[in-house]
Amino acid sequence: MKNAVVLGATGPTGKHLVAELAARGVEVRVVSRNEARLRQAFPDPSVERVAANLVEPEQAKRAVAGCDLVFHCLGFPMERITDHPIAARNLATALDGGMRCVHVSSYWAYIPIRKLPVNEEHPREDGNTAVRMRRQAEDILQQRAGAAVVHLPDFYGPEVHTSTIQRALEQAVAGKPIQWIGSPGVGREYVFVPDAMKAVAELAFRPEAYAERWIVPGAGPIAFQEIAEIAEKHLGQPLRLKAAGQLALRMASFFLRDVRAFLPMAPTYISPIHYDGSKLRQLLGEIPVTPYAEAIPRTLDWLTPKRPA
């Protein structure tokens, strides 16, 4: 497999995956709906840029034509969450028998979380509309295209814009009170997105990976209290915390559309969670993981130039 296409390339997983593939000598095509964002994100002329919308069948065919390896990194916002299975169906139809597909998804398919640690055998049933749409997309690609489906924890790092930990670090850099969901003492596991994409790229070149589900673990559970200590030390200033429980979120949802869209997911985001990566380690060996004490400062440094004037 010498040439690959990354769908949803202007998102954080797409950008890091493109860099990882290029470092391995793979010719890469990048695909997104917005041509201007593609040019801005990938100015290198050696990267082929294609503007396409995968909810349109003909555009999906054009996006992947001639490629050996397809990475599906699309992440639709809540207001377009029903587009996930539509795009997956179009992609499955567009793939021919010689193409391999890796679907980069999230742990949402396992919500509601019933047991810890979460592994690939965890039940995938029930859940809200967002969960069901992600699950449908995964099933379409795995069953119809033999895709390797990769489940990521909440991720953070350079290029990330929407996650609970990333948002908290943005607020810390801006000197604002950190609006943390739930108790700051609850341990949750996160993955540094460059680490996750190294694992995804390695997985893609293993024939045994396909038609299987894979959880990429992070650096283990960490409470926000520990995150704050790392950030305070790096920034050289104390952080102010404004914890938000489910009642506060429900009240805010009457006024803020983003909070209203997030509300069905809130119970999962205030509960402990961690992941079992033993299946992935059996295939790839030991997985490089950047410790929080290193990854959080690297993320803060990337965010710092964005400090408001």
C-alpha positions as CSV (number, residue, x, y, z in Angstrom):
1,M,0.0,0.0,0.0
2,K,1.9,3.0,-1.3
3,N,-0.8,5.7,-1.6
4,A,-3.4,6.6,1.0
5,V,-6.3,9.0,1.3
6,V,-7.3,10.7,4.5
7,L,-11.0,11.7,4.7
8,G,-11.7,14.5,7.1
9,A,-8.1,15.5,6.8
10,T,-8.5,19.0,8.2
11,G,-9.5,17.7,11.6
12,P,-7.0,16.9,14.4
13,T,-6.8,13.2,13.8
14,G,-6.5,13.8,10.0
15,K,-3.7,16.3,10.3
16,H,-1.6,14.1,12.6
17,L,-2.3,11.0,10.5
18,V,-1.2,12.8,7.3
19,A,2.1,13.8,9.0
20,E,2.6,10.2,10.3
21,L,1.9,8.7,6.9
22,A,4.2,11.2,5.1
23,A,7.0,10.3,7.5
24,R,6.6,6.7,6.4
25,G,7.0,7.6,2.8
26,V,3.3,7.1,1.9
27,E,1.9,9.3,-0.9
28,V,-1.1,11.0,0.7
29,R,-4.3,12.5,-0.7
30,V,-6.2,14.8,1.7
31,V,-10.0,15.2,1.5
32,S,-12.3,17.7,3.1
33,R,-15.4,19.6,2.1
34,N,-13.6,23.0,2.3
35,E,-11.0,23.6,-0.4
36,A,-9.6,26.7,1.3
37,R,-9.1,24.9,4.6
38,L,-7.3,22.1,2.7
39,R,-4.9,24.6,1.1
40,Q,-4.3,26.3,4.5
41,A,-3.7,23.0,6.3
42,F,-1.6,21.3,3.6
43,P,0.4,23.9,1.6
44,D,3.0,21.2,0.6
45,P,2.5,20.7,-3.2
46,S,3.4,17.0,-2.8
47,V,0.1,16.5,-1.0
48,E,-2.9,15.9,-3.3
49,R,-5.9,18.0,-2.2
50,V,-9.5,17.0,-3.1
51,A,-12.5,18.9,-2.0
52,A,-15.4,16.5,-1.6
53,N,-18.5,15.9,0.5
54,L,-19.0,12.2,1.4
55,V,-22.7,12.5,1.9
56,E,-22.8,12.8,-1.9
57,P,-22.2,9.3,-3.5
58,E,-20.4,10.5,-6.6
59,Q,-18.1,12.8,-4.6
60,A,-17.3,9.9,-2.3
61,K,-16.2,7.8,-5.3
62,R,-14.0,10.6,-6.6
63,A,-12.5,11.1,-3.2
64,V,-11.0,7.6,-2.9
65,A,-10.5,6.6,-6.6
66,G,-7.1,5.1,-7.2
67,C,-6.0,4.8,-3.6
68,D,-4.8,1.6,-1.9
69,L,-5.6,2.7,1.7
70,V,-8.5,4.8,3.0
71,F,-8.6,6.4,6.4
72,H,-12.1,7.6,7.5
73,C,-11.5,10.4,10.0
74,L,-14.8,12.3,9.6
75,G,-16.3,13.7,12.7
76,F,-19.7,15.4,12.1
77,P,-21.0,18.0,14.6
78,M,-24.1,17.2,16.6
79,E,-26.4,19.0,14.3
80,R,-25.2,16.7,11.4
81,I,-24.8,13.5,13.4
82,T,-27.2,11.6,11.2
83,D,-24.7,12.1,8.3
84,H,-22.3,9.5,9.8
85,P,-24.1,6.4,8.5
86,I,-24.9,8.2,5.2
87,A,-21.2,9.0,4.6
88,A,-20.2,5.5,5.7
89,R,-22.6,3.9,3.3
90,N,-21.4,6.0,0.4
91,L,-17.8,5.2,1.2
92,A,-18.5,1.4,1.5
93,T,-20.0,1.6,-2.0
94,A,-17.1,3.5,-3.4
95,L,-14.4,1.1,-2.2
96,D,-13.4,-1.6,-4.5
97,G,-12.1,-5.0,-3.5
98,G,-8.4,-4.0,-3.5
99,M,-8.8,-1.1,-1.1
100,R,-8.2,-1.3,2.6
101,C,-10.2,1.0,5.0
102,V,-9.4,2.2,8.5
103,H,-12.3,3.9,10.4
104,V,-11.0,6.2,13.1
105,S,-13.9,6.4,15.5
106,S,-14.5,7.1,19.3
107,Y,-15.4,5.2,22.4
108,W,-19.0,6.5,22.0
109,A,-20.0,3.2,20.4
110,Y,-19.7,1.6,23.8
111,I,-22.0,4.2,25.6
112,P,-23.7,3.6,28.0
113,I,-20.6,2.3,29.8
114,R,-21.5,-0.7,31.8
115,K,-18.1,-2.1,32.9
116,L,-14.5,-1.0,33.3
117,P,-12.0,-1.1,31.8
118,V,-13.7,-0.7,28.4
119,N,-12.4,-3.3,25.9
120,E,-13.6,-4.5,22.4
121,E,-16.0,-7.0,24.0
122,H,-17.9,-4.3,25.8
123,P,-21.6,-4.2,24.8
124,R,-22.6,-1.9,22.0
125,E,-26.2,-1.3,22.5
126,D,-28.7,1.4,23.6
127,G,-27.5,5.0,23.9
128,N,-28.7,8.3,22.5
129,T,-29.0,9.3,18.8
130,A,-25.3,10.5,18.6
131,V,-24.1,7.1,19.9
132,R,-26.4,5.1,17.6
133,M,-25.3,7.1,14.5
134,R,-21.6,6.5,15.2
135,R,-22.3,2.8,15.9
136,Q,-24.2,2.5,12.6
137,A,-21.4,4.0,10.6
138,E,-18.9,1.6,12.2
139,D,-21.0,-1.4,11.4
140,I,-21.5,-0.4,7.8
141,L,-17.8,0.0,7.2
142,Q,-16.8,-3.1,9.1
143,Q,-19.4,-5.4,7.6
144,R,-19.5,-4.1,4.0
145,A,-15.9,-3.0,3.6
146,G,-14.0,-5.1,6.0
147,A,-12.7,-2.0,7.8
148,A,-10.5,-1.9,10.8
149,V,-12.5,0.2,13.3
150,V,-10.4,2.1,15.8
151,H,-11.9,3.5,19.0
152,L,-10.2,6.5,20.6
153,P,-10.7,7.9,24.1
154,D,-11.2,11.6,24.5
155,F,-8.1,13.1,22.9
156,Y,-6.1,16.3,23.3
157,G,-3.0,17.9,21.9
158,P,-1.9,20.2,19.1
159,E,-4.6,20.9,16.5
160,V,-7.4,19.7,18.8
161,H,-10.3,22.1,19.3
162,T,-13.1,20.2,20.9
163,S,-12.7,17.9,23.9
164,T,-13.2,18.4,27.6
165,I,-9.5,18.4,28.5
166,Q,-8.5,20.5,25.6
167,R,-11.2,23.1,26.4
168,A,-9.9,23.2,30.0
169,L,-6.3,23.8,28.8
170,E,-7.5,26.6,26.5
171,Q,-9.2,28.3,29.4
172,A,-6.1,27.9,31.5
173,V,-3.9,29.5,28.8
174,A,-6.4,32.4,28.5
175,G,-6.4,33.0,32.2
176,K,-10.1,32.2,32.5
177,P,-11.9,30.1,35.1
178,I,-11.9,26.5,34.0
179,Q,-15.3,25.1,33.6
180,W,-14.9,21.5,34.4
181,I,-17.7,19.0,34.1
182,G,-18.2,16.9,37.2
183,S,-16.0,16.3,40.1
184,P,-12.3,17.3,39.7
185,G,-11.3,14.1,41.6
186,V,-12.8,11.6,39.1
187,G,-10.2,9.7,37.1
188,R,-10.7,9.6,33.4
189,E,-8.3,8.4,30.6
190,Y,-7.3,10.6,27.7
191,V,-5.0,10.0,24.7
192,F,-2.5,12.4,23.2
193,V,-3.6,12.6,19.6
194,P,0.0,12.2,18.1
195,D,0.3,9.0,20.0
196,A,-3.1,7.7,18.8
197,M,-2.2,8.4,15.2
198,K,1.1,6.6,15.4
199,A,-0.9,3.5,16.6
200,V,-3.5,4.0,13.8
201,A,-0.8,4.2,11.1
202,E,1.0,1.2,12.4
203,L,-2.3,-0.8,12.6
204,A,-3.2,0.1,9.0
205,F,-0.2,-1.9,7.7
206,R,-1.1,-5.1,9.6
207,P,-3.4,-7.4,7.5
208,E,-4.7,-9.0,10.8
209,A,-6.2,-5.6,11.7
210,Y,-9.0,-5.6,9.2
211,A,-12.6,-6.4,9.9
212,E,-11.8,-6.1,13.6
213,R,-12.3,-3.5,16.4
214,W,-9.4,-1.9,18.2
215,I,-9.2,0.3,21.2
216,V,-6.2,2.6,21.4
217,P,-5.6,3.3,25.1
218,G,-4.3,6.6,26.5
219,A,-1.9,7.2,29.4
220,G,-4.2,5.8,32.1
221,P,-6.8,7.6,34.3
222,I,-6.0,11.0,35.6
223,A,-8.1,13.4,37.7
224,F,-8.5,17.0,36.8
225,Q,-6.7,17.9,40.1
226,E,-3.6,16.3,38.6
227,I,-4.1,18.0,35.3
228,A,-4.4,21.3,37.0
229,E,-1.1,20.7,38.9
230,I,0.8,20.0,35.7
231,A,-0.7,23.0,34.0
232,E,-0.1,25.4,36.9
233,K,3.6,24.3,37.1
234,H,4.1,24.8,33.4
235,L,2.2,28.1,33.2
236,G,3.6,29.5,36.5
237,Q,0.2,30.6,37.7
238,P,-2.6,29.2,39.7
239,L,-5.8,28.0,38.0
240,R,-9.3,28.9,38.9
241,L,-11.8,26.1,38.8
242,K,-15.6,26.4,38.2
243,A,-17.0,22.9,38.4
244,A,-20.3,22.3,36.5
245,G,-22.6,19.4,37.5
246,Q,-25.6,18.1,35.5
247,L,-27.9,20.6,37.1
248,A,-25.8,23.5,36.0
249,L,-25.5,22.1,32.5
250,R,-29.3,21.7,32.3
251,M,-29.8,25.3,33.2
252,A,-27.1,26.4,30.7
253,S,-28.7,24.3,28.0
254,F,-31.7,26.6,27.9
255,F,-29.5,29.4,26.6
256,L,-26.5,27.8,24.9
257,R,-27.0,25.5,21.8
258,D,-23.7,23.8,22.2
259,V,-24.5,22.8,25.8
260,R,-27.9,21.7,24.8
261,A,-26.4,19.3,22.2
262,F,-23.8,18.0,24.7
263,L,-26.3,17.4,27.5
264,P,-27.2,13.8,26.6
265,M,-23.5,12.8,26.8
266,A,-23.0,14.5,30.2
267,P,-23.5,11.4,32.4
268,T,-20.7,9.7,30.6
269,Y,-18.3,12.6,30.9
270,I,-18.7,12.9,34.7
271,S,-18.0,9.2,35.4
272,P,-14.7,7.4,35.7
273,I,-13.4,5.7,32.6
274,H,-10.4,3.8,31.5
275,Y,-9.5,1.4,28.6
276,D,-8.0,-2.0,28.1
277,G,-5.4,-1.9,25.2
278,S,-4.3,-5.5,25.5
279,K,-5.7,-6.6,22.2
280,L,-3.8,-3.8,20.4
281,R,-0.6,-4.6,22.3
282,Q,-0.8,-8.2,21.3
283,L,-0.7,-7.2,17.7
284,L,1.7,-4.2,17.7
285,G,3.7,-4.8,20.8
286,E,4.3,-2.1,23.4
287,I,2.5,1.1,22.3
288,P,4.4,4.4,22.8
289,V,2.5,6.7,25.2
290,T,3.5,10.2,26.1
291,P,3.0,10.8,29.8
292,Y,0.6,13.5,30.9
293,A,3.5,15.4,32.5
294,E,5.0,15.8,29.0
295,A,1.9,15.9,26.8
296,I,0.0,18.5,28.7
297,P,2.8,21.1,28.6
298,R,3.2,20.4,24.8
299,T,-0.5,21.1,24.4
300,L,-0.3,24.3,26.5
301,D,2.7,25.5,24.4
302,W,0.7,24.9,21.2
303,L,-2.3,26.8,22.7
304,T,-0.2,29.7,24.0
305,P,0.1,31.7,20.7
306,K,-3.7,31.7,20.6
307,R,-3.9,33.7,23.9
308,P,-6.3,36.6,23.4
309,A,-4.6,40.0,23.0
